[in-house]
Amino acid sequence: MKLGGIIAVSAVLLAASSANGQDFKSKTAPDFTLPGINGSLMTLSKQYGEGPVYISFWATWCKPCREELKIIQGLYEKYSDRGFKVIAINTEGPKAEGKIKSFVKSNGWTFDVLLDKDGEVFRRKYKGFAMPFTVMTDSDGNIVFSTVGFKPGDEKEIEDLILKNLPPSKDNSEDSGSED
């Protein structure tokens, strides 16, 4: 299934979630505060304002999750200086907490990794049911993309969405004010 088809299926799932009490009609990502792997708390709504925010719910045992985040790390390195943020939320619970930090380090991930220890954010706020489950917002917190699953090749459409939602590059500022 192409990413466009996955997006369409995700839209149906989001609509169904709305009927179950989740307010996806507003298309604003549900806010949350979770601890990072280093113990500091992060609130989603405080991440807005600079550029798109990519939120991925994942687990160490999930091969598509690992493939996705490896590729997303490259996009993060490429666009983080323009405001692109990545929040990877591990859903395995407190028993896995010890191995997650070393797992993240061994994979070279430099984006924020949070812990959804009781699954409250994944299951209740986002109505997640399978991983990887990904949501991307614009700089105002509006959902511009959501999907379940990941396969190589999806990153092309994800990168297009990142570029569409990034603020203009400072390098292009000279081009916008041409004198004719």
N, C-alpha and C positions, 0 to 999 in steps of 0.2 A: 504494500500500500504506500503510495506517495505521501509526502508530508502534507500536501493539500488535503488529501482524504483523511489523514489523521487529524488535521485541524478541524475538519467538518465533524468528524466523530466526537472530538473533544468538545466542540460547541454544543452538540446534542447532550453530552454528558453534563456540561456546565448548566444547561437549561434544566435538565433533570434534577441536578443538585439544587437549583433555585426552588424547585417545587418542594424539595425536602427541607426547606427552611434556610438554605444558604442564599444570601443576597448577592447573586452574581448578576442580577439585572443591572446593577449600577456599574458593573464591570470594574469595580475597584477591588484590588487584591485585599483580602481580609488581613487586618493588621495582627501582629503578634510580637511578643518579646520572648526570646529564647537565649540560653547561655551558649557561648562559643566554646570551642575545645580548650581554650585557655581560661575559661571561667567568667569572662566579662559578658554582660548582657547586651543584646542587640535588639532594637525595635525596628521593624520593617519600615514604618512610616518615616522614621528619621533618616532613611537612606535615599529618599526621593530628592529631586531638585537638580541633580547634575546630569543624569542620563538614564538609560534603561537599566532595570534591575532584573537579573536572571535568577530565578529561584528553582532549585532542583532538589527534590526529595529523593534520597538514595540510601543504599545499604552496601556494606563491604562485600556481601555475598552476591550482589546483583551485577552480573557481567555487563549488561547494557548500560548500567549506571556508571561503571568504571570507564567504559569506552566514551560515554558522553562527556564525563567530567575531564577526561584527558584532553579531548578536543576543545572543550570549553575553556580549559586552562590557556590554550594557545590564543583563543579569541580574547580572553581576559587580558593577557599580556599585550595584545595588539591594540586594544581599545580602552583599557582602564584609565589611561591618561586623558581620555576624552569624556570620562564620566561613567563608563560602563561598569556596573557592579555585578558580582556573582555571589549568591548565597546558597551554599550547599547544605541541606538540612538532613542529617543522618537520623534515621527512624528506628534504629535497632534497640534502643532502650539502654538502661543503666548498666546492664551486664556487659555490653560491648564497649562501654566508654573508654576503658583502658587501652584497647587496641586501635581505636579510631585515630587518636593523635599520631601514633607511629605510622598508621596506614596512610594518613594524609601527608605526612612528612616524606615517606618513602615514594609517594607518587609525585612529589614536587608541587603540590597544589598550594598556591599563594593567595587564593581568594578566601573569603570568610566561610568557615565551617561551623554550623550550629548543631545543637543536639535537641531533638524533639523526644525527650526521654520517655514520655508517656503516650506519644502518638497523637496528642490532642490537636496539634496544628494540622498534621497530615490528614487524619481521619475526620475530625470534627469541623475545623475551619475550612479546609480545602476539599473535603469529601474524597480524599485520595483512596484508591483501592489497589493500585499496582504501581510498580516502579520500573524505571524512573518516571516520576511525574513532574512535569516542568511547567512553570508559569513565567512569562516575561511581562514586565510592566513598562510603561513609558515613564518619563521623569516625574509624572504626577501621580503614579500609582494605579493608572488604568491598565487593565489586562489587555495586552496586544497579541498574546500568543499563549496557548496552553496545549499540552500533549501528554500522552502516556506512551512510553517506549522511546527508543532511540536506535537508529541504525546509521552506519557510516554513509555519508552523503547528505544527511539531514542538516549538517552544519552550514551548507551553502545557503539554504533558506533562512536559517537562524542568523547567519552573518548579514544577510540582506535586511532582516528585521532590526538587527542591532544598528546598522548604518542608517536606516530610515528613522530611528528614534534617538540617535546621537545628536547633540548640539552641533552646529556647524564647526568645522575644523578651523583653528586659528590660522592655519596655513592658507586657507581659502579666503580669508578676510580681505586680502589684497585684490582678489578677483571680483568681489562684489561691488566695489566702488570705482569702476572704470570711468575714465573721463573721455567722453567722445564729443 
